[in-house]
Amino acid sequence: MDVIVDTKIEKIARAFSSHRFELALPELADDIVWTRVGDAPLIGRKAVKKAIERTAADLAHVTTEFQRFRTVVGEEAVVVDSLARYTDAKGDVSIVASCDIFDFDGEERITEIVSYTVELPS
């Protein structure tokens, strides 16, 4: 079996979807659009940066365990499918299934993200 080396776009997508936003932030296109299905889209680097900073702050005291984390990579797109268990400081648990679809431009910058998330019974 051949060993497959992660491409740059896969590394960026995996960083974003695993909440390592500091690695993905420099790779956001200025005109990025992030659609979290069910919410209004966030348009532009500034709006997306603000949202991920808020998410990072919310997760600062939460333990995240990925029970599933896989990627599918195309030429200019990456899909990340995950199942995560979040445990807060009080011990409350949330289990979330998510799928993030990333589109990249020719310079390997994220131009669009579509995120589907569902909280499951814990």
C-alpha positions as CSV (number, residue, x, y, z in Angstrom):
1,M,0.0,0.0,0.0
2,D,1.3,3.4,-0.9
3,V,1.8,6.0,1.8
4,I,-0.1,9.2,0.9
5,V,1.4,12.5,2.1
6,D,-1.1,15.2,3.2
7,T,-1.3,18.0,0.7
8,K,-1.2,21.6,1.9
9,I,-4.9,22.1,1.3
10,E,-5.7,18.9,3.4
11,K,-3.5,20.2,6.2
12,I,-5.3,23.5,6.2
13,A,-8.8,21.9,6.2
14,R,-7.8,19.4,8.9
15,A,-6.5,22.3,11.1
16,F,-9.7,24.3,10.7
17,S,-12.0,21.4,11.4
18,S,-10.0,20.3,14.4
19,H,-10.2,23.8,15.9
20,R,-6.5,24.6,15.3
21,F,-7.7,27.9,13.8
22,E,-4.3,29.6,14.2
23,L,-2.9,27.3,11.5
24,A,-5.9,27.9,9.1
25,L,-6.4,31.7,9.7
26,P,-3.5,32.8,7.4
27,E,-5.0,30.7,4.6
28,L,-8.4,32.4,4.4
29,A,-9.1,34.4,1.2
30,D,-10.1,38.0,1.7
31,D,-13.5,37.3,0.2
32,I,-14.2,33.9,1.9
33,V,-17.8,32.8,2.4
34,W,-18.5,30.5,5.3
35,T,-22.0,29.0,5.3
36,R,-23.0,27.2,8.5
37,V,-26.1,25.5,7.2
38,G,-29.1,26.9,9.0
39,D,-27.4,30.3,9.7
40,A,-26.8,33.3,7.6
41,P,-23.4,33.1,5.7
42,L,-20.4,34.9,7.0
43,I,-18.8,36.9,4.3
44,G,-15.2,38.1,4.3
45,R,-12.1,37.4,6.2
46,K,-12.9,39.7,9.1
47,A,-16.3,38.1,9.7
48,V,-14.9,34.6,9.6
49,K,-12.0,35.5,11.8
50,K,-14.3,37.0,14.4
51,A,-16.4,33.8,14.4
52,I,-13.5,31.4,14.8
53,E,-12.0,33.6,17.6
54,R,-15.4,33.3,19.4
55,T,-15.4,29.5,18.8
56,A,-11.9,29.2,20.1
57,A,-12.8,31.2,23.2
58,D,-15.9,29.0,23.8
59,L,-13.7,25.8,23.5
60,A,-10.9,27.1,25.7
61,H,-12.1,25.1,28.7
62,V,-13.5,22.2,26.8
63,T,-11.9,18.9,26.1
64,T,-12.4,17.7,22.6
65,E,-12.0,14.0,21.6
66,F,-12.5,13.1,18.0
67,Q,-14.1,9.7,17.6
68,R,-14.0,10.0,13.8
69,F,-12.0,12.3,11.7
70,R,-11.5,11.7,8.0
71,T,-10.8,13.7,4.9
72,V,-11.6,13.3,1.2
73,V,-9.3,15.4,-1.0
74,G,-9.9,16.7,-4.5
75,E,-7.9,19.0,-6.7
76,E,-9.2,22.3,-5.1
77,A,-11.6,20.9,-2.5
78,V,-11.4,19.0,0.8
79,V,-14.2,17.4,2.8
80,V,-13.7,16.7,6.5
81,D,-16.2,14.4,8.2
82,S,-15.9,14.2,12.0
83,L,-17.6,13.0,15.1
84,A,-16.4,14.8,18.3
85,R,-17.1,14.5,22.0
86,Y,-16.9,17.8,23.9
87,T,-16.6,17.8,27.7
88,D,-16.9,21.1,29.5
89,A,-15.3,22.0,32.8
90,K,-18.4,20.8,34.7
91,G,-18.3,17.4,33.0
92,D,-21.3,18.1,30.7
93,V,-20.9,16.2,27.4
94,S,-22.0,17.1,23.9
95,I,-21.5,14.8,20.9
96,V,-21.4,16.6,17.5
97,A,-21.3,15.1,14.0
98,S,-20.0,17.5,11.4
99,C,-19.0,17.8,7.8
100,D,-17.0,20.7,6.5
101,I,-16.6,21.2,2.7
102,F,-13.7,23.5,1.8
103,D,-13.0,25.1,-1.6
104,F,-9.6,26.5,-2.4
105,D,-8.3,28.9,-5.0
106,G,-5.2,28.4,-7.1
107,E,-3.0,29.9,-4.3
108,E,-4.3,27.3,-1.8
109,R,-6.4,29.8,0.1
110,I,-9.8,28.9,1.4
111,T,-12.5,30.6,-0.6
112,E,-15.6,28.9,0.7
113,I,-16.6,26.7,3.6
114,V,-19.9,24.9,4.0
115,S,-20.4,23.4,7.4
116,Y,-23.1,20.9,8.5
117,T,-23.3,20.1,12.2
118,V,-25.7,18.0,14.2
119,E,-25.7,17.5,18.0
120,L,-26.4,13.9,18.8
121,P,-27.8,12.4,22.0
122,S,-24.9,11.9,24.5
